[in-house]
Amino acid sequence: MESSNKVRDIHYFAQNVAIGQFISVEIANSNRESFKTHLIGCKTGSYLILEIPSVLDAGNVKDLLVLDRKLIIRTICERTTGDCMGFYSSVQGILKIPYPVFFASYPEEVETRELRTDKRIATTIPCMMFKQESGEKMPGLITDLSEGGCRFELMVQEEVVKVKVNSMYLRYVDPATKVEITRLCEVCSQRKIGSVMSIGFSFMQAMQQTG
């Protein structure tokens, strides 16, 4: 983690994350294996509780989760700025029953860096999200927008946990030109609070006028 990043105090993590959001865990060894998981819970100043991913999702990386294993944890400030945060941690405990989770030490300090260099503008733009033109169109709202990306929110069923693809199309009326456009977007972050799924996208291609 770079020294030019901003260093935050011990309370910053709990103030800026939401239960259930994505967490990236890197094993601090020569191979630097990593996997994605979810935040299950935390006790400020003491520990984090993280889901152990399945072999299907993360291969045998879970075998590297042993007591005192050093970790580098990264995630997004989902509740606030959208910045990336990272910190050093270690494995404090492992449970396999009733659900496979592990305990990681709480960060003594957190470093953050801004992901978006473009200014974000709060919006309420009606939008359709879809994987392919012939597929299901999912309505929602773009709640903030910049030159490089946006945040899209939609209502989902209780059983929906996450978007299981890396990219989606968004179709909306561009507020600057008033023309309907379609853009291919990469999924950068996602979280679910209640029945609302919030997805952070980066734009992968220039705007394409619809029709």
N, C-alpha and C positions, 0 to 999 in steps of 0.2 A: 504494500500500500504506500502511496506516494506521500512524501512529507509536505507537499504543497496542498494536500487536501485539508479540509476543516476538521478539527478535532472537537468532539462533543463530550459532554459529561455523562455520568452513569445513568441518568434518567432519560436520555435521548431515545434509546431503543424503545422503551415502553410507550413513550409519547407519540411515536411515529409509525408504529406497525399495528396490524390488526390480526387477530387470531384467524388462522386458516390461510394466510397469505403464503406465497411461494418463498422459499429460502434456498439459496445455493450453498452447498457445503463442499469445501475443498479439503482433502486430506493433506496435511502439511508434511509430505514426504517427497522423495526424489521423483516419483512418478506423477504426483499431483493429481490423483484421481479425484473426480468430483461427481456430485449427483444433486438432483433437485428434490426437495421435500416440502413439507408444510409445517408451519408453526402451530403446535397444538396448545401450548400455554407457556406461561413464564411466571416467575416470582422475582420482582425487581430486586437486583442486587445479589441474587442467589443462583438461579438457573433458568434455562430454557428447556422446553419439552418439544422434541421434534419427532416426526414420524419416520420410521425406518422404511425405506422404499422396498418394493418387491424385487425379486431377482429379474423379473420381466422388465421392470422400469430402470433398474440400475445395475444389473449384472451382479457380480459377487462383491461389489464395493462394500456391502454391509459387513463383510467379514473383517474389514479394516477398522470397524468401530469397536475398539477395545478400550478399556479404562486408561485414562490419561493420554489418549491419542490427541495430538495437537491438530487443531482445525482452523481454517479460515472461513468465516461465515459472511455471506453477502446477501443483501436484500434491498427492497425499494421502500422508501418512505411513503407508503401507500396512503396514509391518512392525511398527509400534509403536502410536502413540496414535490414529491415524485423523484427526489434525489436518490442516488445509490448510496447505501451505507455498508461499511465492512468493518470487521473486527476479528481479533484472535480469540480462540476459545479452546476448550478441551473436553473430551468425553468424561462425564462424571458418573454415569450409570446407564444400564441397559435393562429394559423390560421386554419380555416376549409374550406375556399373558397379562390381561386378556387381549391387548393389542401391542404390536411391535413398535416401541418408541425408545428414544434414548434421551438422556439428560446431558445438556452441554452447559459449561460454566457461563455465567452472565458476563457481558463485556465490562472490562474496567474502563475502557474508553472506546469511542466509536469515531471512525473517520467517514466523512461524506464527500461526495463530489456531485456536481450538477450533471445530469444526463443530457438535458436539452440546452443547447446554446441559443435557440430561438425563443423569443418571448411568447409565452402562452397566454391566450385570451379565453376567458370564461365564456361559454356559449350554451345554447339549448337548440342545437340543430337536429331536426328529425333525420334519421339515417337508417338505411337497410344494410345489414351484414349478411354475407353469404360466402360459401366456399366455392361454388361454381354457378354459372348463370342459370343452369337448368335446375339447380337445387333449391332448398328451402331458403326463403328470405326472412331474416329475423329483425324486426323493427326495434329501434332504440333511439337514444340521443347522444350526440357528440357534446360532451360537457366542457371540454377545453380543446383548443386548436392552436397549432403553431405551424411554421413552415415545414418542420420535420416530422410531425406526428400529431396524435390526438388521443383523447380518452373517450371511450365509447361505453355507455351503460345501457343495460337491457334487463327486463324482468325474465326470470327463469324459474323452472319448476324446482321443487325442493330436492329432487334426486340429482339435479345437475350440479356438479362440483367444479368443473373447469372446462375450458375450451381445449380439446385434445389435438389441435393442429397448430402448426407454426405460422401460418399465414391465412388471411381472409381478405375478401373484397369489401369495401365500404362504398355505398352509393348515397350521395347527398347533394343538396344544392349549395354550391360554393357561395359563401356570403359576400365575396368581393365581386364576382362576375354575374351572380344570380343564374348561373347555368348549372344544370344537373351533371355531375361528374361521377366517375367510378375510379377508385384507387385500390391497388394491391398493397396490403399492409402486413407488416410482420408483428406478431404478438410478442410484446416485450415484458408485460406483467399482467397479472389478473388476480382479482380477489372477489369474494362473495360475502356480502353482508345482508342477512335475511334473504329476501328473494331477488336482490339486485346484484347482478354480475357487472363488475367494472373492469374493463380491459384497456391497457395502455398499448397503443400501436405506434410504430414508426412507419413512415411512408416508404415503400420500396420502389415506386416508379412515379413518373410525372403524372399530372392530372390528365384523365382521358374523358372527353365529353361523351355523354351517353346519347345513343341514338344516331 
